[in-house]
Amino acid sequence: MLRVGSVNGRECPVIICDNCSKPIEDMHDGLYEWQADSETGDPISGEIFLVHRQCCFSLKKSHDEGIVWYVGELVTFLCLLAQLTGG
């Protein structure tokens, strides 16, 4: 999830792990995940989960069985987001 937090005395966006609720301080240690329909591969809700690499598997286990999970590198997600919004 994205939150506003204080970093070095400045208010700025902070990425919080959707599993452990701690900040993801190194983008290379983060992943983004989403659920998809196991038959069609289409996103189910479109919700994106931002997680630490080590939190990935426990997050998957906490949700319904039979759902396909897709995962990508957080650094890729951030680049795509910037690119798609004109950055």
N, C-alpha and C positions, 0 to 999 in steps of 0.2 A: 504494500500500500504506500501511497505517497502522503507525507505529512509535512507540515512546516515545523522546523526545529531550529535550534541555535547551534551554529558551527563557528567556532572562533569569534564568538560575540556578535555574529550576524544571523539574522533570520533568513532561512533559505529552505528549499525543498530537501527532504530527507527520505530515502527509500527504506521502508521498514519491512522486514520479513513477515510474510503472511502466516508463517508457521510458528516461529519462536518470538515474534514481536520485537526483535532487536534490530538496530540499524544495519543495513548492508553497506559497509564502509568502503569495500573494494569491489568495483563493478565486475572484476574478473572472478569474484567469489559468488556471483549471483546468477540466478536463472529466472526465466519466466516460463510459466506453464499455463495450459488451458485444457479444458475438457472437451472431448469431441464424441459424437455419436459413433459407436463402434462399427456400424454398418456403412454409413455414408462418409464418415470423416469430417462432417460439418460441425463447427463449434456449437456447443449446447447452449450456453448462456452468453458467451462472449466475454465472460469475466476472466481477467488475467491475474494470476497469482505470481507475486514477486517473492522469491525465496533465496536463502543461502544455498549453496551447492549441497551442504551436508543436511539440509532440512528437506530436500526434494523428496526423498523416498518416504519419509514419515508423513508428509503432507498427502501424498497419494494414498497411503493406507488409511487415512482418516476420512476418506470419501467413499461413496458407493462403489461396490464391486461391479465389474462389467463395463465401466466407462474407460474409454481410451484417453490417455493423457499424452499431450505433445509438449515438448520442452525445447527451449532455445537459450542461448547465452544472453545474459543481461546486457552485455556490451553491444551485441547485435540489435537487441530490442531498442536500446537508447539511440543508436545510429539510425535505425529505421524510423523511429518516432521523429527525430530531428529532420530527416530527409522528407518524410511525408507531410511535415508541417512547414516546409520551406526553409529549414535551417541549413 
